[in-house]
Amino acid sequence: MNIEKVKKYNQKLLAVLGTTVALMALIGLISILYFVGMEIGSSFGNKSEDGILSDEKIELLQKENKRQQIVSYQIPELVDTVNLIYMIPVSQKTLNNPENRENDEVVGLLDMSGGKFNSERKYRSRRSYYGSYNNLLIYDAKNEKLNKLFEERISFEKIDTKYFEDDVFIAFTAANADSFKDGVINSNDLKKLYIYSVKEQKLKDVGLNNADVIAYKFINESKNLLVQFGVDYNEDGKYESSKEPNVLRSFNYKSGVLSEIVSKDIHTQLQKKLEGSGKE
C-alpha cells in the first residue's frame, strides 16, 4: 500500500468533509437569521395593528358584509373577594384576511394567553393587567349577573385595580377614536382616563380636549387623583413626549371636577423665565 497516496486521500477526504460541514453551518446560520428577521419584521409590522380597526375601516368592511377582527375573552380576574366580583377583559384577534359575516352571534374564543397578569395572589393595594382590550365585563358571581362597561368602540392596553377599605376602583386609559388617522384605534391615539367603582357600579371619565392621559396617581390613600396630560401641541392627533409639553391636573372623584394644579400666574412666570422675557 502506498502510504503517500493514503495520506493524500485522507487529506482530500478531510477537506471535503470540512467544506461540507462549513457549508451546512453557513446554511443553518442563514436560515436562523432569516427566521429571526421574519419574526422581528412581523413583530414591528403588526405593532400598529394592536388595537381595534378604525371606524373608517369598519365601514368599508361592512359594505362588503365582512369582518377582520373577532372577540376573544380573558380568564376572569377576581377584584372583590367579599362580593365575588370578577372583571373579564375583552380582547380581539385580527384575522390575516377579512371573512364573511354570516352570523353576528360569533362564539367568543377563551383567551388564556392574550394578557399578562400579575401572579401575586396575596392582597395588595394595587394590581395591573396588560393586553390589548376593547371592552370590560363585570361579573357578579354571587348573583350570576354580567354587565359590560362600554357601548362605544374603545381600545386600551393596561388595567389597574386600586383597593380601598370601602371600595375597589378599576382604572385604565383608553382611546375611542382614531385621532392619529393610521387606521387603528390604539395607544397611539389620544386617550381619556376611565375609573369604575365596583361598589357604586359607576364609570367616570377624565379627559382634556386635544390631550392624552399619560400618567395618573392616587393622592395618598384618597380617591382623588393627580393626572398628567400630554398636549397634542401640533394637533396631529398623537402626543409625542420628546417634542410636546405636559400639563398637570387634580381630579376630585366625588365632585368630578378637574382642576389646575399650577396656576396660570405661576405658569406665565415660568414660561417667561424660560424664554428670557421675564427679566426686570
Number of C-alpha atoms within 10 A of each C-alpha: 5 6 8 9 10 11 11 11 12 12 12 12 12 12 12 12 12 12 12 12 12 12 12 12 12 12 12 12 11 12 12 12 12 12 11 12 12 13 12 12 12 11 11 11 11 11 11 15 15 21 26 28 22 20 16 13 14 16 14 12 17 13 8 12 13 17 21 19 19 14 18 19 22 21 17 16 15 17 21 17 9 7 14 13 22 20 22 18 26 24 28 24 17 17 11 8 9 14 14 12 15 10 7 7 7 10 10 13 14 14 17 12 11 20 19 12 15 10 7 8 8 5 9 10 11 13 18 15 16 16 20 21 27 24 22 20 17 21 21 16 13 9 10 8 10 14 12 14 13 12 7 10 15 20 27 26 20 16 21 16 18 21 19 12 7 7 13 19 24 21 21 22 25 27 24 20 22 24 21 18 15 15 17 23 29 31 21 21 23 30 31 21 20 17 20 18 15 20 13 10 11 11 15 12 14 17 18 16 10 19 24 28 25 18 13 19 12 14 12 8 12 10 17 17 18 18 23 18 23 23 25 21 16 12 12 13 21 24 27 16 12 6 10 13 14 16 14 17 19 20 21 15 15 8 8 12 11 18 14 13 13 13 9 10 9 10 11 13 12 13 13 13 12 10 9 9 10 12 7 3
